[in-house]
Amino acid sequence: MLERTIQSYIERTSRGFPALLVTGPRQVGKTWLLQEIKGTGRKYVSLDDMQARNLARTDPRLFIETYTPPLIIDEVQYAPELFPAIKLYIDSRRKDGLFWLTGSQKYPLMKGIQESLAGRIAIIDLLGFSYKESSGHAHESKPFWPSMSLVKQNAALRKMDIHGLYKIIWQGSFPRLVANKRTDRETFYREYLQTYIERDVKDDIGTNSALRFYDFIRAAAARTGNLLNYASLANDTEINVKTARIWLEALERSGIVKLVEPYSANINTRIVKTPKLYFLDTGLCAYLTKWDSPASLMNGAMNGAILETWVLTEILKSFWHNGKEEAVYFYRDSNQKEIDFILEKNMTLYPVEVKKTAMPAERDIRHFSVLEKQGKKRGTGAVICLYPAYMPITANTISVPAWGI
């Protein structure tokens, strides 16, 4: 199995907290990862087991006595009743590394965690494989910040072309597809969606709405990389706007999509206030939108939006899998000035543009100057594209190969 960047961070974090929660979408490798590094003496129980789930919900203290820590509890979202009992156990032992939890519904879990385990638990986000992980270079992954120092790393940059890149984008990043080439992609995604709808969102969508919800996910996938429009989503799926909001929140809670907020320093009132919608796995997005090959995706109407989506997920993985928080925004105003992404750190803004081109030029960064009016320092900018090397474009902007994030 391929190494994950986040492994060392989990091990360090467990030495400093009584509990940790690894959260992320289904099938991104949460359980495998914890079992791989658990060592000896740590038990494992999954709340997919109905008997264990029933005990956890009806008698949490007996559950913990039965499965004595140190313990991995898989799919803990099925028994939020456990959190007060976990708190009592932690407070009576005052020892780190007692509970490793996994869950695929982060936001509902946070309520129980905030009420019972605040200060006692570390929250760790996991997505599918990053490109560096899937290519066997997990140890090279660092949080992505545009920097002129990247230009010196060209010698170590792995070679890639547009066909290879879109094959990765089309395949997706779920470990089963990346690590086992015999897994049939279409079968995997079909079964993934069926399990997700039947087990994770049934309460949100109602028992009779499965087919309509599937159509809703497809409509959302077709809009990846675009401004969120609830009315349009509702109209295409023949539901009302209120339902569209509830269903999109379900997708966000379970790590299927992410909303990227527009950047504003409260200076320019003409800035668009609507967030942009992104899928967190491009393979799932491509499957839902019926692109049947990497070539059709590369040459189709979604080629730019899916590349931008993939770049965002790689940026997020570079932060999350190193245990770091990200601050990613986009910029768009009524004058049609746009910047795909803005990264923020230490009161400094780093503009990022994504282009399906092998010839990045100054025209690609013509809107970066709007950041000079935002009251913060402008850091090095980047054009993430298909040019096969890190290269200066201007004195404070570089070209970055999409596979070099």
C-alpha positions in Angstrom: 0.0 0.0 0.0 1.2 3.5 -0.8 2.4 5.7 2.0 0.3 8.6 3.1 1.7 12.0 4.0 -0.5 12.4 7.0 0.8 9.3 8.7 3.6 11.0 10.7 1.3 13.8 11.7 -1.2 11.3 13.2 1.5 9.6 15.2 2.8 12.9 16.5 -0.7 14.2 17.3 -1.6 11.0 19.2 1.2 11.6 21.6 -0.2 15.0 22.5 -4.0 14.4 22.7 -6.2 11.8 24.5 -8.3 11.4 21.4 -8.1 12.2 17.7 -10.8 12.1 15.0 -9.8 11.3 11.4 -12.7 12.5 9.2 -13.3 12.5 5.4 -15.5 11.0 2.7 -16.1 7.3 2.5 -13.4 5.1 1.0 -10.5 7.6 1.4 -8.5 5.2 3.6 -9.3 6.4 7.1 -9.7 2.9 8.6 -6.8 1.4 6.8 -4.5 4.2 7.8 -5.2 3.9 11.5 -4.9 0.2 11.5 -1.6 0.4 9.6 0.0 2.6 12.3 -1.9 1.4 15.4 0.9 -0.8 16.7 0.3 -3.5 19.3 -2.3 -3.4 22.0 -4.8 -1.1 20.3 -8.2 -2.7 19.7 -10.5 -2.0 16.8 -14.3 -1.9 16.6 -16.5 -0.7 13.8 -20.0 0.8 14.4 -21.0 -0.6 11.1 -21.4 -3.7 13.3 -25.0 -3.3 14.4 -24.4 -5.1 17.7 -21.5 -2.9 18.6 -23.5 0.2 17.5 -26.5 -0.7 19.6 -24.3 -1.2 22.7 -22.5 2.2 22.0 -25.8 4.0 21.8 -27.7 2.3 24.7 -24.9 1.8 27.2 -21.8 3.9 26.2 -19.9 3.1 29.5 -20.4 -0.6 29.0 -19.2 -0.3 25.5 -15.9 1.3 26.6 -15.5 -1.3 29.3 -16.0 -4.0 26.7 -13.6 -2.5 24.2 -11.0 -1.2 26.5 -8.7 1.6 25.2 -6.4 2.2 23.6 -9.1 1.8 20.9 -10.0 2.6 17.3 -13.7 3.3 16.9 -14.7 3.3 13.2 -17.7 5.3 11.9 -18.3 7.0 15.3 -21.0 9.2 13.8 -23.4 6.4 14.3 -23.2 6.7 18.1 -22.8 10.3 19.2 -23.9 9.1 22.6 -20.4 7.8 23.1 -18.8 11.3 23.4 -19.8 12.0 27.1 -18.6 8.5 28.1 -15.3 9.1 26.2 -14.9 12.4 28.1 -15.3 10.7 31.5 -12.9 8.0 30.6 -10.3 10.5 29.4 -10.7 12.7 32.5 -10.3 9.7 34.8 -7.1 8.4 33.1 -5.4 11.7 31.9 -3.4 9.8 29.2 -2.7 10.6 25.6 -3.6 8.3 22.6 -6.5 6.6 24.2 -9.1 6.9 21.4 -8.7 7.0 17.6 -12.0 7.8 16.0 -13.0 7.9 12.3 -16.1 9.5 10.8 -17.4 10.4 7.4 -19.8 13.1 8.6 -17.6 15.8 10.0 -20.1 18.6 10.7 -22.7 16.6 12.7 -19.8 15.1 14.7 -18.5 18.5 15.6 -21.5 19.4 17.8 -20.9 16.4 20.1 -17.2 17.0 20.1 -17.6 20.7 21.0 -20.0 19.8 23.8 -18.0 16.9 25.3 -14.4 16.7 24.0 -13.3 20.3 23.5 -9.6 20.5 24.3 -9.3 16.7 24.5 -9.4 15.8 20.8 -7.6 16.7 17.6 -9.5 16.8 14.3 -7.7 15.6 11.2 -9.1 15.8 7.7 -8.2 13.2 5.1 -9.0 13.1 1.3 -8.0 10.6 -1.3 -4.4 10.3 -2.6 -2.6 13.4 -3.6 -0.5 13.1 -6.8 2.7 12.9 -4.7 1.2 10.1 -2.6 0.0 8.2 -5.6 3.4 8.5 -7.3 5.2 7.2 -4.2 6.6 10.5 -3.0 4.4 11.2 0.0 7.4 12.5 2.0 7.9 15.3 -0.5 4.5 16.8 0.1 4.5 20.2 1.8 1.7 22.9 2.1 1.7 24.7 -1.2 2.8 28.3 -1.2 3.9 30.0 -4.4 7.6 30.8 -4.0 10.5 31.7 -6.3 12.5 29.0 -4.5 10.4 26.4 -6.4 12.3 27.3 -9.5 15.4 25.6 -8.1 13.5 22.3 -7.8 13.2 21.6 -11.5 15.7 18.8 -11.4 13.5 16.8 -9.0 10.3 17.4 -10.9 8.7 14.2 -12.2 7.7 14.3 -15.9 4.1 14.4 -17.0 2.1 15.3 -20.1 -1.5 16.5 -20.6 -2.7 12.9 -21.4 -1.2 11.5 -18.2 -2.6 14.4 -16.1 -6.2 13.9 -17.4 -5.9 10.2 -16.9 -5.2 10.9 -13.2 -8.0 13.5 -13.1 -10.5 11.1 -14.7 -9.5 8.1 -12.6 -9.9 10.0 -9.3 -8.0 9.7 -6.0 -9.8 6.9 -4.0 -7.2 4.5 -2.7 -8.9 1.4 -4.1 -8.7 2.8 -7.6 -5.1 4.2 -7.2 -3.5 1.2 -5.5 -5.4 -1.6 -7.2 -5.3 -1.2 -11.0 -7.6 -4.3 -11.4 -10.5 -2.4 -9.8 -13.1 -1.5 -12.4 -13.6 2.3 -12.2 -17.3 2.3 -13.3 -18.3 -0.4 -10.9 -16.5 1.3 -8.0 -18.2 4.6 -8.5 -21.6 3.0 -9.1 -21.4 1.0 -5.8 -19.9 4.0 -4.0 -22.8 6.2 -4.8 -25.3 3.6 -4.0 -23.8 3.0 -0.6 -23.4 6.7 0.1 -27.1 7.4 -0.7 -28.4 4.4 1.2 -26.3 4.8 4.3 -25.1 8.3 4.7 -27.8 10.7 3.5 -31.0 8.8 3.7 -32.2 10.8 6.7 -31.4 14.1 4.9 -33.2 13.2 1.6 -36.1 11.1 2.8 -36.6 7.4 1.9 -38.4 8.1 -1.4 -35.9 10.6 -2.9 -32.9 8.4 -3.8 -33.3 8.8 -7.6 -34.0 12.5 -7.4 -31.0 13.0 -5.1 -28.8 11.1 -7.6 -29.9 13.6 -10.3 -29.1 16.4 -7.8 -25.5 15.1 -7.3 -25.1 14.9 -11.1 -26.3 18.5 -11.5 -23.9 19.6 -8.8 -21.0 17.8 -10.5 -21.8 19.5 -13.8 -21.3 22.8 -12.0 -17.9 22.1 -10.4 -15.7 25.2 -10.5 -18.7 27.5 -11.0 -20.6 30.0 -8.8 -23.2 28.3 -6.7 -26.7 28.9 -7.9 -29.4 27.1 -5.8 -32.2 28.2 -8.1 -30.5 26.6 -11.1 -29.8 23.4 -9.2 -33.3 23.2 -8.0 -34.8 23.8 -11.4 -32.6 21.1 -13.1 -33.6 18.6 -10.4 -37.3 19.6 -10.1 -37.1 20.4 -6.4 -37.5 23.6 -4.5 -34.7 25.9 -3.4 -35.1 25.0 0.2 -34.5 21.3 -0.6 -31.6 22.2 -2.8 -29.9 23.9 0.1 -30.5 21.0 2.5 -29.2 18.5 -0.1 -26.1 20.5 -0.9 -25.4 20.8 2.9 -25.6 17.0 3.0 -23.0 16.8 0.2 -20.8 19.2 2.1 -21.1 17.5 5.4 -20.0 14.2 3.9 -17.0 15.6 2.1 -18.3 15.2 -1.4 -18.2 18.9 -2.2 -16.5 22.1 -0.8 -17.7 25.7 -1.1 -14.9 28.2 -1.6 -15.8 31.6 -0.4 -15.0 34.9 -2.3 -12.2 37.0 -0.9 -13.1 40.4 0.5 -11.4 42.9 2.7 -14.6 44.9 3.0 -13.1 47.5 0.7 -14.6 46.7 -2.7 -18.4 46.5 -2.5 -18.5 45.3 -6.1 -17.0 41.9 -5.2 -19.2 38.9 -5.9 -20.6 37.4 -2.6 -21.6 34.0 -3.9 -19.3 31.0 -3.2 -18.0 28.6 -5.8 -18.8 24.9 -5.8 -16.1 22.2 -6.1 -16.2 18.4 -6.0 -13.5 17.0 -3.8 -12.8 14.0 -6.1 -12.5 14.6 -9.8 -13.0 11.0 -10.7 -16.3 10.9 -9.0 -17.2 14.2 -10.7 -16.2 12.9 -14.2 -18.2 9.7 -13.6 -21.3 11.6 -12.6 -21.0 13.8 -15.7 -20.6 10.8 -18.0 -17.1 11.4 -19.5 -16.2 7.8 -20.5 -12.5 8.3 -21.0 -9.6 10.6 -20.1 -9.5 11.8 -23.7 -13.2 12.8 -23.8 -12.8 14.7 -20.5 -9.6 16.4 -21.8 -11.3 17.6 -25.0 -14.8 18.2 -23.6 -16.6 21.2 -22.4 -15.6 20.6 -18.7 -11.9 20.4 -19.4 -11.0 23.7 -17.8 -13.4 23.4 -14.8 -12.2 19.9 -14.0 -8.6 21.0 -14.1 -9.3 23.8 -11.8 -11.2 21.4 -9.5 -8.3 19.0 -9.4 -5.8 21.8 -8.6 -8.0 22.9 -5.7 -8.1 19.4 -4.3 -4.3 19.1 -4.6 -3.8 22.4 -2.8 -6.2 21.3 0.0 -4.4 17.9 0.3 -1.1 19.6 0.6 -2.4 21.4 3.7 -4.7 18.9 5.3 -2.4 15.9 4.9 0.3 17.9 6.6 -2.0 18.7 9.5 -2.3 22.4 8.5 -5.3 24.6 8.0 -5.8 26.3 4.7 -7.2 29.7 3.8 -8.3 29.5 0.2 -10.6 32.0 -1.5 -11.4 33.2 -5.0 -11.8 36.7 -6.4 -14.5 38.0 -8.8 -16.0 41.4 -9.2 -18.6 43.1 -11.3 -16.0 44.4 -13.7 -15.3 40.7 -14.7 -11.9 40.7 -13.0 -11.2 37.2 -11.6 -8.5 35.3 -9.8 -9.1 31.5 -9.5 -7.7 31.2 -6.0 -6.2 33.4 -3.3 -4.1 31.8 -0.5 -3.7 33.8 2.6 -1.0 33.6 5.3 0.4 36.2 7.7 -1.6 39.1 6.2 -0.1 38.2 2.8 -2.2 37.3 -0.3 -0.9 34.8 -2.8 -2.8 34.8 -6.1 -3.2 31.6 -8.1 -4.5 31.2 -11.7 -5.2 27.8 -13.3 -4.7 27.6 -17.1 -4.9 24.7 -19.5 -1.9 25.9 -21.4 1.8 25.0 -21.9 2.6 28.6 -22.6 1.9 30.8 -19.5 2.2 34.5 -20.1 1.8 37.9 -18.4 -1.8 38.2 -19.7 -2.7 35.3 -17.5 -1.9 37.3 -14.4 -3.4 40.6 -15.5 -6.0 40.7 -12.7 -3.5 40.0 -9.9 -3.1 43.8 -9.4 -6.5 44.0 -7.8 -5.0 42.6 -4.6 -3.0 45.8 -4.2 -6.2 47.5 -3.2 -7.1 45.0 -0.5 -4.9 46.5 2.3 -2.6 43.5 2.6 0.8 42.6 1.2 0.8 40.7 -2.1 3.0 37.6 -2.1 4.4 35.6 -5.0 1.7 34.6 -7.5 1.5 31.5 -9.5 0.0 30.3 -12.8 -0.6 26.5 -12.4 -0.6 25.1 -15.9 0.9 22.4 -18.2 4.3 23.9 -18.8 6.7 21.2 -17.6 8.9 23.2 -15.3 8.8 25.9 -12.6 9.6 29.1 -14.4 9.6 32.9 -13.5 6.9 34.8 -15.5 7.6 38.2 -13.8 9.7 39.3 -10.8 7.0 38.0 -8.4 5.0 35.4 -10.4 6.0 31.9 -11.4 4.7 29.1 -13.6 4.0 25.9 -11.7 3.3 22.5 -13.4 0.0 21.2 -12.3 1.7 18.0 -11.1 4.2 20.0 -9.1 1.9 21.4 -6.4 
